[in-house]
Amino acid sequence: MTLILEMPGGCAAARRYAATTLLRDWLGLEVALFSSDRRDWYLHDSEGRRHLRLPDSFFSQAETAWRAAESLPSLPLQHWETWRDLPEALLLGSTLPVLAGEPHEEVRWWKQEAGEAYLGLDVFGSAFFLLSGYEEVVSPVRDEHERFPASASLAYRGGFLERPLLDEYVEVLWTALKRLWPGLRRRQREGELRFTCDVDHPYEGSSKRFSLLLRAMAGDLFRRGEARALLSRLTRRKEARRGNYSQDPFNTFDWLMERCEAHERTATFYFIAGHSGGLIDGCYDIDEPFILSLLEQIHRRGHHIGLHGSYNTFRDEGALRQEREALERACRVAGRDLPVTANRQHYLRWDGAVTPSLLAACGFTNDSTGSFADQAGFRYGTSHSFPLWDWRAEQPLEVREQPLIAMEWSVIGPRYMNLGRSQAALVKMQELEARCLRFGGDFTLLWHNNQLVTPWDRLALDFLLSRDREVVRADLAVAVR
């Protein structure tokens, strides 16, 4: 069955983007889209026997102050007790925060009389707000790395950053559609854990740079009082100068691939291929023998390679393009001629008004930068992939975003969520994973190769990768104690 969606006029490309992503891409429905002179969203069948109306709250307000602060939703948000109206909807709680919407005149968010229904939640306007990164384009707040921080986001301040709110909105919409058209069928998808690794430091920096060696030696000797560790570091540096990194504590790649393979998972490794930010981009070169050998091993073992766009490339198309070409060149030298189409920005630096269009211009088809550095959760309100929005041309791009849900350091780092290497940290990651899978989305996890330095690190990651977690639960419990 083909449904017909009549959309209000104005912001036509943005409206079509939101409706297409939700109805066609995610739900897999056949829908014909038309702009009209209506003041609401109007879904109906070709016979006109049944219809669903939704308010046009977000766009109608934002059009008069497009990309201005007054167009942003304000706190506190309204909350809808969905269990009263649509108890069969798949949600995380009995109430739902409302980003945009307008209840019926009887103060009801859902009203149905025979084949006519009204859903007071502005699902499509909210979808555009979340997927386009509208808030980040409007807000001037940035941290020391010019990133929009979680602490400034509406999701964090409103207490729903750890909820895939847009996925819940889609479930509400689907429930409403099923009430009207019981025979309707949707696209079904099972989510999975997607393991990724950002290769910031493939080996200790002290193996490459003398200044870093002196600093590390001082730490070994004076702060930690470990003369044996100092001698071991000097031995590793000597071997590294010969090209042997087998004893380097950051060289955990073989272990990572072995554990992924043992649990029937594939990994994506993102490599830095330039130094636009200087030392902050690490101290390795993409064409050095150790890295070339690593690229060959990753591809040969069936894993994936992506670019880790260096520090300043999030606003520099030329540098980003050069780095993509450098990584492809290195892959060819390593004997693997493959296009590099996946990207994640170093330090998760992102400018929503600029970076998406740069990725498209440089030939990328996939990005996975989409998480806050200071807080794990659902930056875009979803764990499903979606096409990025181009704020320059105000149209959707071919580049798809696979949201990053959790970075290990966001959860355990003292400057961020500060859960430490603890049971609480592991529980938090499992909770986020369960929420992704509940809605058929993917739990995209980032764990750096140089953050596997304690027994807890390896056991925790192996636990998350495992499809039978009881096998490693006991060992992990011992490590936590």
KEZA-251395 format. One line per field, with one value per residue (C-alpha): residue number from 0; x, y, z; residue in one letter. Coordinates in nm, 2 decimals. Example, Ala and Ser with C-alpha at 12.3 -4.5 7.8 and 13.67 -1.06 7.14 Angstrom:
resi: (0 | 1)
xx: (1.23 | 1.37)
yy: (-0.45 | -0.11)
zz: (0.78 | 0.71)
resn: (A | S)
//
This chain:
resi: (0 | 1 | 2 | 3 | 4 | 5 | 6 | 7 | 8 | 9 | 10 | 11 | 12 | 13 | 14 | 15 | 16 | 17 | 18 | 19 | 20 | 21 | 22 | 23 | 24 | 25 | 26 | 27 | 28 | 29 | 30 | 31 | 32 | 33 | 34 | 35 | 36 | 37 | 38 | 39 | 40 | 41 | 42 | 43 | 44 | 45 | 46 | 47 | 48 | 49 | 50 | 51 | 52 | 53 | 54 | 55 | 56 | 57 | 58 | 59 | 60 | 61 | 62 | 63 | 64 | 65 | 66 | 67 | 68 | 69 | 70 | 71 | 72 | 73 | 74 | 75 | 76 | 77 | 78 | 79 | 80 | 81 | 82 | 83 | 84 | 85 | 86 | 87 | 88 | 89 | 90 | 91 | 92 | 93 | 94 | 95 | 96 | 97 | 98 | 99 | 100 | 101 | 102 | 103 | 104 | 105 | 106 | 107 | 108 | 109 | 110 | 111 | 112 | 113 | 114 | 115 | 116 | 117 | 118 | 119 | 120 | 121 | 122 | 123 | 124 | 125 | 126 | 127 | 128 | 129 | 130 | 131 | 132 | 133 | 134 | 135 | 136 | 137 | 138 | 139 | 140 | 141 | 142 | 143 | 144 | 145 | 146 | 147 | 148 | 149 | 150 | 151 | 152 | 153 | 154 | 155 | 156 | 157 | 158 | 159 | 160 | 161 | 162 | 163 | 164 | 165 | 166 | 167 | 168 | 169 | 170 | 171 | 172 | 173 | 174 | 175 | 176 | 177 | 178 | 179 | 180 | 181 | 182 | 183 | 184 | 185 | 186 | 187 | 188 | 189 | 190 | 191 | 192 | 193 | 194 | 195 | 196 | 197 | 198 | 199 | 200 | 201 | 202 | 203 | 204 | 205 | 206 | 207 | 208 | 209 | 210 | 211 | 212 | 213 | 214 | 215 | 216 | 217 | 218 | 219 | 220 | 221 | 222 | 223 | 224 | 225 | 226 | 227 | 228 | 229 | 230 | 231 | 232 | 233 | 234 | 235 | 236 | 237 | 238 | 239 | 240 | 241 | 242 | 243 | 244 | 245 | 246 | 247 | 248 | 249 | 250 | 251 | 252 | 253 | 254 | 255 | 256 | 257 | 258 | 259 | 260 | 261 | 262 | 263 | 264 | 265 | 266 | 267 | 268 | 269 | 270 | 271 | 272 | 273 | 274 | 275 | 276 | 277 | 278 | 279 | 280 | 281 | 282 | 283 | 284 | 285 | 286 | 287 | 288 | 289 | 290 | 291 | 292 | 293 | 294 | 295 | 296 | 297 | 298 | 299 | 300 | 301 | 302 | 303 | 304 | 305 | 306 | 307 | 308 | 309 | 310 | 311 | 312 | 313 | 314 | 315 | 316 | 317 | 318 | 319 | 320 | 321 | 322 | 323 | 324 | 325 | 326 | 327 | 328 | 329 | 330 | 331 | 332 | 333 | 334 | 335 | 336 | 337 | 338 | 339 | 340 | 341 | 342 | 343 | 344 | 345 | 346 | 347 | 348 | 349 | 350 | 351 | 352 | 353 | 354 | 355 | 356 | 357 | 358 | 359 | 360 | 361 | 362 | 363 | 364 | 365 | 366 | 367 | 368 | 369 | 370 | 371 | 372 | 373 | 374 | 375 | 376 | 377 | 378 | 379 | 380 | 381 | 382 | 383 | 384 | 385 | 386 | 387 | 388 | 389 | 390 | 391 | 392 | 393 | 394 | 395 | 396 | 397 | 398 | 399 | 400 | 401 | 402 | 403 | 404 | 405 | 406 | 407 | 408 | 409 | 410 | 411 | 412 | 413 | 414 | 415 | 416 | 417 | 418 | 419 | 420 | 421 | 422 | 423 | 424 | 425 | 426 | 427 | 428 | 429 | 430 | 431 | 432 | 433 | 434 | 435 | 436 | 437 | 438 | 439 | 440 | 441 | 442 | 443 | 444 | 445 | 446 | 447 | 448 | 449 | 450 | 451 | 452 | 453 | 454 | 455 | 456 | 457 | 458 | 459 | 460 | 461 | 462 | 463 | 464 | 465 | 466 | 467 | 468 | 469 | 470 | 471 | 472 | 473 | 474 | 475 | 476 | 477 | 478 | 479 | 480)
xx: (0.00 | 0.12 | 0.06 | 0.04 | 0.21 | 0.10 | 0.35 | 0.32 | 0.50 | 0.83 | 1.16 | 1.06 | 1.40 | 1.43 | 1.08 | 1.13 | 1.47 | 1.30 | 1.00 | 1.20 | 1.45 | 1.18 | 0.92 | 1.11 | 1.47 | 1.39 | 1.04 | 1.06 | 0.72 | 0.60 | 0.51 | 0.44 | 0.54 | 0.38 | 0.40 | 0.06 | -0.10 | -0.19 | -0.07 | -0.01 | 0.14 | -0.13 | -0.09 | -0.36 | -0.43 | -0.51 | -0.88 | -0.88 | -1.07 | -0.82 | -0.59 | -0.34 | -0.26 | 0.05 | 0.13 | 0.39 | 0.53 | 0.91 | 0.92 | 0.64 | 0.83 | 1.18 | 1.09 | 1.05 | 1.39 | 1.58 | 1.90 | 1.85 | 1.85 | 1.48 | 1.40 | 1.54 | 1.31 | 1.32 | 1.34 | 1.16 | 1.01 | 0.66 | 0.62 | 0.36 | 0.23 | 0.23 | 0.12 | -0.23 | -0.28 | -0.05 | 0.05 | 0.17 | 0.44 | 0.79 | 0.94 | 1.20 | 0.97 | 0.61 | 0.65 | 0.81 | 0.99 | 0.83 | 1.08 | 0.80 | 0.43 | 0.09 | -0.17 | -0.53 | -0.76 | -0.87 | -0.51 | -0.46 | -0.16 | -0.35 | -0.71 | -0.87 | -1.23 | -1.28 | -1.04 | -0.94 | -0.65 | -0.44 | -0.09 | 0.02 | 0.39 | 0.57 | 0.77 | 0.91 | 1.01 | 1.18 | 1.36 | 1.50 | 1.61 | 1.80 | 1.94 | 2.06 | 2.24 | 2.03 | 2.11 | 2.48 | 2.47 | 2.27 | 2.46 | 2.79 | 2.91 | 3.23 | 3.50 | 3.88 | 3.89 | 3.61 | 3.36 | 3.00 | 3.00 | 2.73 | 2.70 | 2.56 | 2.31 | 1.94 | 1.95 | 2.20 | 2.03 | 1.69 | 1.81 | 1.75 | 2.10 | 2.11 | 1.77 | 1.75 | 1.46 | 1.41 | 1.39 | 1.12 | 0.94 | 0.94 | 0.79 | 0.51 | 0.45 | 0.45 | 0.20 | -0.02 | 0.00 | -0.08 | -0.39 | -0.52 | -0.38 | -0.35 | -0.22 | 0.08 | 0.43 | 0.76 | 1.12 | 1.27 | 1.63 | 1.84 | 2.11 | 2.46 | 2.77 | 3.01 | 3.36 | 3.59 | 3.94 | 4.10 | 4.47 | 4.60 | 4.91 | 5.01 | 5.31 | 5.45 | 5.54 | 5.86 | 5.98 | 5.98 | 6.04 | 6.33 | 6.13 | 5.85 | 6.11 | 6.25 | 5.91 | 5.81 | 6.14 | 6.09 | 5.75 | 5.89 | 6.16 | 6.03 | 5.65 | 5.61 | 5.95 | 5.98 | 6.34 | 6.26 | 5.99 | 6.24 | 6.49 | 6.21 | 6.11 | 6.47 | 6.48 | 6.16 | 6.29 | 6.60 | 6.40 | 6.16 | 6.45 | 6.51 | 6.15 | 6.05 | 5.74 | 5.64 | 5.69 | 5.52 | 5.22 | 5.02 | 5.07 | 4.76 | 4.63 | 4.68 | 4.49 | 4.21 | 4.17 | 4.20 | 3.93 | 3.70 | 3.74 | 3.68 | 3.35 | 3.27 | 3.29 | 3.47 | 3.65 | 3.71 | 4.05 | 4.08 | 4.43 | 4.57 | 4.73 | 4.85 | 4.95 | 4.74 | 4.75 | 5.11 | 5.20 | 4.83 | 4.80 | 5.04 | 5.39 | 5.36 | 5.36 | 5.11 | 5.38 | 5.63 | 5.70 | 5.52 | 5.20 | 5.22 | 5.25 | 4.96 | 4.73 | 4.81 | 4.73 | 4.40 | 4.27 | 4.40 | 4.22 | 3.89 | 3.87 | 3.82 | 4.03 | 3.91 | 4.06 | 4.10 | 4.09 | 4.36 | 4.30 | 4.23 | 4.07 | 3.71 | 3.72 | 3.99 | 3.88 | 4.22 | 4.39 | 4.11 | 4.14 | 4.52 | 4.49 | 4.24 | 4.46 | 4.77 | 4.59 | 4.48 | 4.84 | 4.97 | 4.72 | 4.84 | 5.20 | 5.09 | 4.95 | 4.59 | 4.43 | 4.11 | 3.91 | 3.89 | 3.53 | 3.49 | 3.59 | 3.60 | 3.74 | 4.03 | 3.93 | 3.57 | 3.60 | 3.30 | 3.14 | 2.79 | 2.77 | 3.09 | 3.22 | 2.95 | 2.98 | 3.36 | 3.32 | 3.10 | 3.33 | 3.63 | 3.45 | 3.35 | 3.03 | 3.03 | 3.12 | 3.12 | 3.22 | 2.87 | 2.92 | 3.01 | 3.36 | 3.25 | 2.95 | 2.84 | 2.49 | 2.27 | 2.40 | 2.15 | 1.87 | 1.93 | 2.17 | 2.05 | 2.25 | 2.11 | 2.22 | 2.40 | 2.24 | 2.44 | 2.39 | 2.57 | 2.34 | 2.05 | 1.99 | 2.07 | 2.41 | 2.51 | 2.73 | 2.57 | 2.64 | 2.67 | 2.64 | 2.92 | 2.74 | 3.03 | 3.40 | 3.57 | 3.74 | 3.42 | 3.29 | 3.60 | 3.80 | 3.83 | 3.74 | 3.43 | 3.18 | 3.45 | 3.32 | 3.68 | 3.77 | 3.48 | 3.17 | 2.96 | 3.15 | 3.08 | 2.71 | 2.67 | 2.81 | 2.58 | 2.28 | 2.35 | 2.40 | 2.07 | 1.89 | 2.04 | 1.95 | 1.60 | 1.52 | 1.71 | 2.00 | 2.38 | 2.59 | 2.90 | 3.18 | 3.52 | 3.81 | 4.16 | 4.44 | 4.65 | 4.37 | 4.43 | 4.70 | 4.53 | 4.37 | 4.03 | 4.06 | 4.11 | 3.86 | 3.60 | 3.64 | 3.64 | 3.32 | 3.15 | 3.27 | 3.15 | 2.83 | 2.82 | 2.91 | 2.88 | 3.21 | 3.42 | 3.19 | 3.37 | 3.72 | 3.59 | 3.44 | 3.78 | 3.95 | 3.70 | 3.77)
yy: (0.00 | 0.35 | 0.62 | 0.99 | 1.26 | 1.62 | 1.86 | 2.23 | 2.47 | 2.63 | 2.45 | 2.19 | 2.02 | 2.00 | 1.86 | 1.60 | 1.50 | 1.43 | 1.25 | 1.04 | 0.93 | 0.81 | 0.67 | 0.53 | 0.47 | 0.35 | 0.21 | 0.10 | 0.22 | 0.33 | 0.69 | 0.97 | 1.31 | 1.64 | 2.00 | 2.16 | 2.47 | 2.28 | 2.40 | 2.04 | 1.71 | 1.50 | 1.13 | 0.94 | 0.65 | 0.68 | 0.63 | 0.90 | 0.68 | 0.71 | 0.99 | 1.10 | 1.46 | 1.58 | 1.94 | 2.15 | 2.30 | 2.31 | 2.44 | 2.69 | 2.85 | 2.81 | 2.97 | 3.31 | 3.28 | 3.03 | 2.93 | 3.18 | 3.11 | 3.18 | 2.89 | 2.64 | 2.43 | 2.56 | 2.38 | 2.24 | 2.03 | 1.90 | 1.53 | 1.31 | 1.01 | 0.78 | 0.48 | 0.63 | 0.67 | 0.43 | 0.16 | -0.08 | 0.17 | 0.04 | 0.30 | 0.32 | 0.49 | 0.56 | 0.93 | 1.09 | 1.43 | 1.64 | 1.85 | 1.99 | 1.94 | 2.05 | 1.86 | 1.85 | 2.11 | 1.86 | 1.85 | 1.51 | 1.40 | 1.13 | 1.13 | 0.88 | 0.86 | 0.57 | 0.64 | 0.99 | 1.04 | 1.32 | 1.27 | 1.58 | 1.50 | 1.68 | 1.37 | 1.51 | 1.85 | 1.69 | 1.45 | 1.74 | 1.91 | 1.61 | 1.46 | 1.79 | 1.90 | 2.22 | 2.30 | 2.28 | 2.51 | 2.77 | 2.75 | 2.94 | 2.73 | 2.54 | 2.37 | 2.41 | 2.19 | 2.39 | 2.11 | 2.16 | 1.98 | 1.75 | 1.97 | 2.25 | 2.03 | 2.02 | 1.64 | 1.66 | 1.95 | 1.79 | 1.45 | 1.24 | 1.22 | 0.85 | 0.78 | 0.73 | 0.98 | 0.99 | 0.61 | 0.63 | 0.90 | 0.67 | 0.39 | 0.63 | 0.72 | 0.35 | 0.27 | 0.54 | 0.42 | 0.06 | 0.19 | 0.33 | 0.07 | -0.27 | -0.45 | -0.22 | -0.38 | -0.22 | -0.29 | -0.51 | -0.49 | -0.64 | -0.42 | -0.53 | -0.42 | -0.23 | -0.23 | 0.06 | 0.16 | 0.51 | 0.46 | 0.78 | 0.61 | 0.28 | 0.27 | 0.47 | 0.82 | 0.79 | 0.53 | 0.80 | 1.14 | 1.21 | 1.48 | 1.24 | 0.98 | 1.22 | 1.31 | 0.94 | 0.85 | 1.13 | 0.99 | 0.64 | 0.75 | 1.04 | 1.01 | 0.63 | 0.53 | 0.24 | 0.21 | -0.13 | 0.04 | 0.30 | 0.03 | -0.16 | 0.16 | 0.22 | -0.14 | -0.09 | 0.23 | 0.05 | -0.22 | 0.03 | 0.21 | -0.13 | -0.14 | -0.40 | -0.29 | -0.64 | -0.55 | -0.21 | -0.19 | 0.01 | -0.25 | -0.44 | -0.49 | -0.86 | -0.91 | -0.68 | -0.87 | -1.21 | -1.13 | -0.98 | -1.29 | -1.52 | -1.35 | -1.34 | -0.96 | -0.73 | -0.42 | -0.08 | 0.09 | 0.46 | 0.58 | 0.94 | 1.02 | 1.38 | 1.62 | 1.93 | 2.00 | 1.91 | 1.68 | 1.65 | 1.42 | 1.16 | 1.09 | 0.82 | 0.85 | 0.65 | 0.53 | 0.39 | 0.01 | -0.08 | 0.10 | -0.04 | -0.39 | -0.32 | -0.20 | -0.52 | -0.74 | -0.57 | -0.60 | -0.96 | -1.07 | -0.92 | -0.61 | -0.25 | 0.06 | 0.42 | 0.77 | 0.94 | 1.30 | 1.49 | 1.77 | 2.06 | 1.88 | 1.92 | 2.26 | 2.21 | 2.04 | 2.04 | 1.88 | 1.62 | 1.53 | 1.49 | 1.26 | 1.04 | 1.01 | 0.95 | 0.66 | 0.51 | 0.54 | 0.36 | 0.08 | 0.03 | 0.02 | -0.24 | -0.44 | -0.36 | -0.14 | -0.03 | 0.30 | 0.47 | 0.58 | 0.58 | 0.86 | 0.97 | 1.30 | 1.31 | 1.44 | 1.40 | 1.76 | 1.85 | 2.16 | 2.07 | 2.37 | 2.27 | 1.92 | 1.72 | 1.90 | 1.86 | 1.48 | 1.46 | 1.68 | 1.45 | 1.13 | 0.98 | 0.78 | 0.70 | 0.89 | 0.78 | 1.09 | 1.14 | 1.14 | 1.39 | 1.35 | 1.44 | 1.21 | 0.88 | 0.87 | 0.96 | 1.28 | 1.26 | 1.08 | 0.75 | 0.46 | 0.41 | 0.54 | 0.83 | 1.07 | 1.38 | 1.72 | 1.98 | 2.32 | 2.50 | 2.38 | 2.30 | 1.95 | 1.59 | 1.44 | 1.09 | 1.06 | 0.85 | 0.90 | 0.59 | 0.75 | 0.67 | 0.58 | 0.52 | 0.60 | 0.42 | 0.74 | 0.93 | 0.68 | 0.61 | 0.94 | 1.16 | 1.48 | 1.32 | 1.08 | 0.97 | 0.62 | 0.48 | 0.12 | -0.01 | -0.23 | 0.10 | 0.19 | -0.15 | -0.14 | 0.20 | 0.07 | -0.24 | -0.01 | 0.20 | -0.12 | -0.26 | 0.06 | 0.05 | -0.31 | -0.26 | -0.03 | -0.23 | 0.01 | -0.05 | 0.00 | 0.16 | 0.14 | 0.30 | 0.16 | 0.29 | 0.04 | 0.23 | 0.20 | -0.16 | -0.12 | -0.29 | -0.64 | -0.46 | -0.30 | -0.63 | -0.82 | -0.54 | -0.51 | -0.89 | -0.91 | -0.65 | -0.82 | -1.16 | -1.31 | -1.54 | -1.30 | -1.55 | -1.70 | -1.40 | -1.25 | -1.43 | -1.32 | -0.96 | -0.96 | -1.06 | -0.78 | -0.52 | -0.62)
zz: (0.00 | -0.08 | 0.17 | 0.07 | 0.28 | 0.22 | 0.38 | 0.46 | 0.23 | 0.31 | 0.39 | 0.13 | 0.11 | 0.49 | 0.53 | 0.25 | 0.41 | 0.75 | 0.61 | 0.36 | 0.63 | 0.87 | 0.64 | 0.35 | 0.48 | 0.83 | 0.82 | 0.45 | 0.36 | 0.02 | 0.05 | -0.20 | -0.08 | -0.18 | -0.07 | -0.01 | 0.14 | 0.45 | 0.80 | 0.93 | 0.82 | 0.66 | 0.60 | 0.42 | 0.18 | -0.18 | -0.12 | 0.15 | 0.39 | 0.67 | 0.76 | 1.03 | 1.11 | 1.29 | 1.40 | 1.21 | 1.53 | 1.47 | 1.11 | 1.16 | 1.45 | 1.30 | 0.96 | 1.12 | 1.30 | 1.09 | 1.27 | 1.54 | 1.92 | 1.96 | 1.73 | 1.97 | 2.20 | 2.56 | 2.89 | 3.06 | 2.79 | 2.80 | 2.88 | 2.73 | 2.93 | 2.63 | 2.82 | 2.86 | 2.49 | 2.30 | 2.55 | 2.28 | 2.16 | 2.21 | 2.45 | 2.72 | 2.97 | 3.05 | 2.96 | 2.65 | 2.64 | 2.36 | 2.15 | 1.94 | 1.92 | 2.01 | 2.20 | 2.09 | 2.22 | 2.49 | 2.61 | 2.45 | 2.24 | 2.07 | 1.95 | 1.71 | 1.59 | 1.34 | 1.05 | 1.16 | 1.40 | 1.54 | 1.68 | 1.87 | 1.85 | 1.57 | 1.47 | 1.14 | 1.27 | 1.56 | 1.33 | 1.13 | 1.45 | 1.57 | 1.24 | 1.10 | 1.41 | 1.41 | 1.77 | 1.71 | 1.41 | 1.61 | 1.94 | 1.98 | 2.27 | 2.21 | 2.43 | 2.41 | 2.10 | 1.92 | 1.98 | 2.07 | 2.42 | 2.55 | 2.86 | 2.63 | 2.45 | 2.50 | 2.53 | 2.83 | 3.00 | 2.95 | 3.08 | 2.77 | 2.61 | 2.70 | 2.53 | 2.16 | 2.15 | 1.78 | 1.76 | 2.03 | 1.82 | 1.52 | 1.73 | 1.84 | 1.47 | 1.37 | 1.65 | 1.52 | 1.16 | 1.27 | 1.46 | 1.13 | 0.88 | 1.07 | 0.76 | 0.72 | 0.73 | 0.82 | 0.75 | 1.02 | 1.12 | 1.39 | 1.53 | 1.62 | 1.81 | 1.57 | 1.70 | 1.59 | 1.69 | 1.63 | 1.58 | 1.75 | 1.89 | 1.73 | 1.96 | 2.25 | 2.15 | 2.35 | 2.09 | 1.83 | 1.99 | 2.23 | 2.42 | 2.49 | 2.60 | 2.86 | 2.99 | 3.02 | 3.19 | 3.45 | 3.52 | 3.56 | 3.80 | 4.00 | 4.00 | 4.00 | 4.14 | 3.89 | 3.78 | 3.62 | 3.40 | 3.29 | 3.18 | 3.00 | 2.82 | 2.70 | 2.57 | 2.38 | 2.23 | 2.12 | 1.95 | 1.80 | 1.63 | 1.46 | 1.35 | 1.61 | 1.80 | 1.92 | 2.29 | 2.27 | 2.51 | 2.25 | 1.98 | 2.06 | 1.71 | 1.68 | 2.01 | 1.89 | 1.56 | 1.73 | 1.98 | 1.71 | 1.50 | 1.80 | 1.85 | 1.48 | 1.45 | 1.21 | 1.32 | 1.16 | 1.22 | 1.15 | 1.07 | 1.08 | 0.75 | 0.81 | 1.08 | 1.02 | 1.40 | 1.47 | 1.76 | 1.86 | 1.56 | 1.69 | 1.58 | 1.32 | 0.94 | 0.73 | 0.49 | 0.75 | 0.73 | 1.06 | 0.95 | 0.60 | 0.74 | 0.98 | 0.69 | 0.50 | 0.80 | 0.88 | 0.52 | 0.48 | 0.80 | 0.67 | 0.88 | 0.75 | 0.72 | 0.74 | 0.77 | 1.10 | 0.97 | 1.15 | 1.40 | 1.16 | 0.87 | 1.00 | 0.83 | 0.57 | 0.25 | 0.09 | 0.39 | 0.42 | 0.05 | 0.07 | 0.37 | 0.21 | -0.10 | 0.13 | 0.30 | -0.03 | -0.15 | 0.16 | 0.11 | -0.25 | -0.13 | 0.12 | -0.16 | -0.10 | -0.36 | -0.20 | -0.18 | 0.15 | 0.20 | 0.58 | 0.81 | 1.17 | 1.28 | 1.53 | 1.87 | 1.74 | 1.61 | 1.41 | 1.26 | 1.16 | 0.92 | 0.73 | 0.79 | 0.62 | 0.29 | 0.31 | 0.35 | 0.05 | -0.16 | -0.07 | -0.18 | 0.16 | 0.18 | 0.56 | 0.87 | 1.24 | 1.43 | 1.57 | 1.95 | 2.22 | 2.36 | 2.71 | 2.74 | 2.58 | 2.44 | 2.14 | 1.99 | 1.71 | 1.90 | 1.72 | 1.66 | 1.30 | 1.01 | 0.82 | 0.54 | 0.67 | 0.60 | 0.41 | 0.57 | 0.29 | 0.01 | 0.25 | 0.11 | 0.21 | 0.12 | 0.00 | 0.30 | 0.58 | 0.95 | 1.16 | 1.51 | 1.76 | 2.08 | 2.32 | 2.34 | 2.62 | 2.74 | 2.75 | 3.00 | 3.21 | 3.17 | 3.48 | 3.28 | 3.13 | 3.28 | 3.53 | 3.59 | 3.59 | 3.52 | 3.71 | 3.70 | 3.67 | 3.35 | 3.20 | 3.31 | 3.14 | 2.81 | 2.83 | 2.90 | 2.59 | 2.38 | 2.50 | 2.41 | 2.06 | 2.00 | 2.14 | 1.85 | 1.59 | 1.58 | 1.61 | 1.92 | 1.77 | 2.02 | 2.00 | 2.20 | 2.13 | 2.09 | 2.34 | 2.61 | 2.67 | 2.94 | 3.24 | 3.29 | 3.32 | 2.98 | 2.80 | 3.00 | 2.97 | 2.59 | 2.55 | 2.75 | 2.53 | 2.21 | 2.33 | 2.21 | 2.52 | 2.80 | 3.08 | 2.96 | 3.07 | 3.34 | 3.63 | 3.52 | 3.48 | 3.83 | 3.97 | 3.77 | 3.90 | 4.26)
resn: (M | T | L | I | L | E | M | P | G | G | C | A | A | A | R | R | Y | A | A | T | T | L | L | R | D | W | L | G | L | E | V | A | L | F | S | S | D | R | R | D | W | Y | L | H | D | S | E | G | R | R | H | L | R | L | P | D | S | F | F | S | Q | A | E | T | A | W | R | A | A | E | S | L | P | S | L | P | L | Q | H | W | E | T | W | R | D | L | P | E | A | L | L | L | G | S | T | L | P | V | L | A | G | E | P | H | E | E | V | R | W | W | K | Q | E | A | G | E | A | Y | L | G | L | D | V | F | G | S | A | F | F | L | L | S | G | Y | E | E | V | V | S | P | V | R | D | E | H | E | R | F | P | A | S | A | S | L | A | Y | R | G | G | F | L | E | R | P | L | L | D | E | Y | V | E | V | L | W | T | A | L | K | R | L | W | P | G | L | R | R | R | Q | R | E | G | E | L | R | F | T | C | D | V | D | H | P | Y | E | G | S | S | K | R | F | S | L | L | L | R | A | M | A | G | D | L | F | R | R | G | E | A | R | A | L | L | S | R | L | T | R | R | K | E | A | R | R | G | N | Y | S | Q | D | P | F | N | T | F | D | W | L | M | E | R | C | E | A | H | E | R | T | A | T | F | Y | F | I | A | G | H | S | G | G | L | I | D | G | C | Y | D | I | D | E | P | F | I | L | S | L | L | E | Q | I | H | R | R | G | H | H | I | G | L | H | G | S | Y | N | T | F | R | D | E | G | A | L | R | Q | E | R | E | A | L | E | R | A | C | R | V | A | G | R | D | L | P | V | T | A | N | R | Q | H | Y | L | R | W | D | G | A | V | T | P | S | L | L | A | A | C | G | F | T | N | D | S | T | G | S | F | A | D | Q | A | G | F | R | Y | G | T | S | H | S | F | P | L | W | D | W | R | A | E | Q | P | L | E | V | R | E | Q | P | L | I | A | M | E | W | S | V | I | G | P | R | Y | M | N | L | G | R | S | Q | A | A | L | V | K | M | Q | E | L | E | A | R | C | L | R | F | G | G | D | F | T | L | L | W | H | N | N | Q | L | V | T | P | W | D | R | L | A | L | D | F | L | L | S | R | D | R | E | V | V | R | A | D | L | A | V | A | V | R)
//
